[in-house]
């Protein structure tokens, strides 16, 4: 049986990144407290910094533009 990948809401990701910024704790410690991997938290932090409001557009590894392109192909 394949391992099920956990999914997190956009709000959870944003709040986790904000917690790192506001708590003064190391990212690895915040990740442990939230029971997520430190690499996931690092990735979310980088993604939010690079893409701002466009970060975490939906399911999968896509940006808002990629999602729009996929929608256009479905027409």
Secondary structure, DSSP 4 states (H G I P E B T S, - for coil): -PPPPP---HHHHHHHHHHHHHH---HHHHHHHHTS-HHHHHHHHHHHHHHGGGSS-SSSS--HHHHHHHHHHT-
